[in-house]
Amino acid sequence: MTQKAATKNDHSNEKSKSAAAVKERAAQTVEKSVEAAQDSMSQAADQAKQVAEQANAEISKLTEKGTDFVRQNPGAAVVGAVGVGLLLGLALRSRD
């Protein structure tokens, strides 16, 4: 093999090694990005779960308070329900 061919072959090998190194770094960067995205999604899911649990607890409290009010004041609850029904009926009736 001639000196020129050997030099050309060495340059080709260096380019291949350089390309492989760039490819490896890119793969590592992508892998780190995917892991970071998965961590973020996991944290967001945990926060959403906590918010849903808090909302569920608040709804349960309001339901319990409403039930207690109706049991203690059945007349007022009926009058209030009739009043709300009348107001909704008037608001939603068709205009002729």
C-alpha positions in Angstrom: 0.0 0.0 0.0 1.3 3.4 -0.8 1.9 6.2 1.7 -1.0 8.2 0.1 -3.4 5.3 0.4 -2.5 4.7 4.0 -3.0 8.4 4.9 -6.3 8.4 3.1 -7.3 5.2 5.0 -6.3 6.8 8.3 -8.4 9.9 7.6 -11.3 7.7 6.8 -10.9 5.8 10.1 -10.6 9.1 12.0 -13.8 10.3 10.4 -15.6 7.1 11.2 -14.5 7.3 14.8 -15.5 11.0 15.1 -18.9 10.2 13.5 -19.4 7.3 16.0 -18.5 9.6 18.9 -20.9 12.3 17.7 -23.6 9.6 17.3 -22.9 8.2 20.8 -23.1 11.7 22.4 -26.4 12.4 20.5 -27.8 9.1 21.7 -26.8 10.0 25.3 -28.4 13.4 25.0 -31.6 11.9 23.7 -31.6 9.3 26.4 -31.2 12.0 29.1 -33.9 14.1 27.5 -36.3 11.1 27.5 -35.5 10.4 31.2 -36.1 14.1 32.1 -39.4 14.1 30.3 -40.5 10.9 32.0 -39.6 12.4 35.4 -41.6 15.5 34.6 -44.6 13.5 33.6 -44.3 11.4 36.7 -44.2 14.5 38.9 -47.2 16.0 37.0 -49.2 12.8 37.4 -48.4 12.8 41.2 -49.5 16.4 41.5 -52.7 15.8 39.6 -53.4 12.8 41.8 -53.0 14.9 44.9 -55.2 17.7 43.6 -57.9 15.1 42.7 -57.7 13.7 46.1 -58.1 17.1 47.7 -61.0 18.0 45.5 -62.7 14.7 46.3 -62.2 15.4 50.0 -63.7 18.9 49.7 -66.7 17.5 47.7 -67.3 14.9 50.4 -67.3 17.6 53.1 -69.7 19.8 51.1 -72.0 16.8 50.5 -72.0 15.9 54.2 -72.7 19.5 55.2 -75.6 19.7 52.6 -77.0 16.4 53.9 -76.8 17.6 57.5 -78.5 20.9 56.6 -81.4 19.1 54.8 -81.9 16.8 57.8 -81.9 19.7 60.3 -84.0 22.0 58.1 -86.2 20.0 55.8 -88.8 22.8 55.3 -86.1 25.4 54.3 -84.5 22.8 52.0 -87.8 22.2 50.2 -88.6 25.9 49.9 -85.1 26.6 48.6 -85.4 23.8 46.0 -88.7 25.1 44.8 -87.3 28.6 44.6 -84.3 27.5 42.5 -86.6 25.5 40.3 -88.9 28.5 39.6 -85.9 30.7 38.9 -84.5 28.2 36.5 -87.9 27.6 34.8 -88.3 31.4 34.3 -84.7 31.8 33.0 -85.0 28.8 30.6 -88.5 29.2 29.3 -88.9 29.9 25.6 -89.6 33.5 24.6 -92.6 33.7 22.3 
